[in-house]
Amino acid sequence: MLRLFVLIWFIFPFFAFAQQMRIGVLRDYSVQRIVFAYSDGSYNVFGDTTLYATLLPSEFVELSIAKGNQISLKVGITEVALVSKVVLVGTKLNNSLVYSTKTPVIKERKYKDDVEITVQNGALTIVNLVDINNYLSGVVESEGGSGKEIEYYKVQALMSRTYALKYKTRHQKEGFELCDRTHCQAYHNQLRLNPIIDSAVLKTEGMVMVDPQNQLVDAYFHANCGGQTSEPDYVWNNKIPYLSTFKDTFCIYTKQATWEKRIPQMEWLEFLVSTFHYPVNDSVLGPMIYTFNQPDRCAFYQYPWLGIPLRDIREHFKLKSTFFNCYPEGTEIVLRGRGYGHGVGLCQEGAMKMAKFGFSYHQIALYYFPGVRLVNYQEQQYFNQKPKIAELD
């Protein structure tokens, strides 16, 4: 028998970007009881594998934790089942639900697409099963607010898409991909205010940033760099080749460019001495403990060999950034700072100003990430596929 060998390529379909993300929401709370109410479009309500109801206008379902890590499923005010998992599935695309958490009581939220609820560690785990474009629209609004230029929204969509795809296995063990906290990306609602954000997401659909090795970059961003971005290893102890500090004049006159904070001198001294053994009795270093000048971004307070990371000072005293000078005044130490956030990668207020000046999202991205490339992720995945030899008899 003649054997023919053919090359079969594992093709990444070009429609694959219409994909669903699993986003853990309400992760700042230990949710015990929640109501899902009709917002737009009907939903089928499944408990485990059984269809119990269809959610129509003016209707709602209530879920709460029952014994044995079960979920009490109520349709309206009537309990219909005890189940281990509940899934609300929209009967068409772009449906949305109102999430009203009753225990604890928090502000109502609204999310598009579907939702899955299970019990983990004594609380309800709520996962929004959301189309990636709907997710990104919600992220861009949560991170950037409303009323900005479309080129800013485009670059924020590019950043957020790159970040989401690079880190989508971060919470895999918990049953979802990303969460709604800022250490993933803020995602506190479906898009509410500005249709231009939807347009920006769609006009950049599939676009991501890759490094010279064609790997997704670390798409870090922050509110304001204070006029100079930070070296990544000042924050996370690891260098990133395509990210290094540089002077950024686009953000220096914006809302969050400067800040001031006063701290009692005794609190400052106690922290530095008890945590880092600052040599307060040294004749030279002792008098310097309250005075620090940082014309360019530094990693350490005073001198590197003292081993006092500025990031630790920022975290302990809840400072807006590590980019500050300080001096004593009375019984306090006065900190005059620049910027808001870790300072690595894209400066959001700088990017907003660049967009106002007419720069394209492509130009903005390469300004903050020199040496990277913008590519279509779908095409990148397709051309990166390796052929597999299949044997046909």
Residue, then its C-alpha position, 0 to 999 in steps of 0.5 A: m500500500l502506498r503511503l502518502f505523507v502530508l503536512i497538516w497545519f494546526i491553523f489558528p482560526f482568524f475568527a478566534f479572537a471572538q473568544q470568551m474570557r473567564i474573569g473573577v469579579l467581586r474578588d475584594y469581597s467574601v460574597q455570601r448572597i447575591v442577586f442577578a437581575y434582568s438588564d438587557g436580554s433574557y438568560n437561561v438559568f442552569g443549576d448543575t446541568t438542569l435548566y431551572a428558569t429563563l430570566l425575563p424582564s422584572e425577574f431575578v434569581e438569588l444565590s446564597i451559600a447553603k450547607g455542604n458548600q451547596i448553593s441555594l438557588k431561588v427564582g424570585i423568592t422561591e427556592v428551586a434547588l440546591v446545586s454545586k454550580v449555577v450558570l446564567v447563559g444569555t440567549k443572544l450576544n451582548n446580553s447584560l445582568v445586574y449584579s447586586t451583592k446582598t451579603p456584604v452589601i456593595k454598590e450594584r454592578k452590571y456586566k455583559d455576557d454570561v456568569e458562572i457561580t460556585v463555592q470556594n473557601g466559604a464564599l461564592t466565586i463569581v466568574n464573568l464569562v465575557d467576550i474579550n472585546n466586552y471585557l477590554s471595553g470595561v477595562v479601558e473605561s475602568e483604567g482610563g475613565s471617560g472623555k479622552e481622545i480615541e488614540y489614547y483609548k486605542v493604546q490603552a486597549l492595546m496595553s490591556r489586550t497584551y496584558a490579558l493574553k500574557y497573564k491569562t493563566r494567572h488564576q487558573k487554579e481558582g477556576f478563572e483566568l484574570c480577576d478584577r483587581t488592579h494587580c490583574q486589571a481593574y474591571h468594575n463594570q461593563l462599558r457605561l459612558n463612552p461609545i468611543i471606547d468600544s470603537a477603540v477596542l474594535k479598531t485595534e482588534g487583535m493587536v498586541m505588542v511583542d518583543p524581538q523574540n515575538q513574545l508578548v511584552d509585559a504591558y505595564f502602565h501607571a497613572n503618572c510617571g512624574g516626568q521620568t519613568s522607572e526602571p523595572d528592577y527598581v520595583w520588581n528586582n528584574k530588568i526588562p530589556y525593552l523598558s528603561t527609564f527616560k524623561d517624559t515631559f508629556c505628563i509633568y503638568t497634568k493632574q497627578a504630576t505632583w503630591e505632598k504628604r506629611i509624616p510625624q518624624m517619630e514614625w519615619l525614624e521608627f520605621l527606618v530603624s526597626t525595619f532597616h537598622y538605619p544608623v541613626n547614631d552615626s555622626v554623618l548619616g544620623p542627621m540625614i535621616y529626614t533629608f533626601n533629594q532625588p533629582d532622578r529616580c532612584a531605587f534606594y533611600q539615601y545610599p544603595w548600600l544602606g539597603i532601604p528600597l524606596r518601594d518599601i517606604r512607599e508601601h508602608f506609608k501608602l505614598k503615591s510614588t517612590f519619586f519624592n524628596c523630603y525634608p524636616e519641618g517642625t515635628e514632621i517630615v515633608l515629602r514632596g513627590r512626583g507621579y502616581g503609581h510604580g512608574v514602569g511602562l506607559c504613563q497614562e496621563g502622558a499618553m492622554k496628552m500625546a493623544k491630544f497633540g495628535f500622536s497615533y496610538h502606534q506612536i504612543a506605544l513605541y514612545y513608551f516601549p521602544g524596541v517592541r513591535l505591534v502585531n496582530y495576535q491572530e496572524q502571529q499565532y497562525f504563522n507561528q504554528k509548527p507543521k505536524i506530519a500526518e500519515l495517510d493509508 
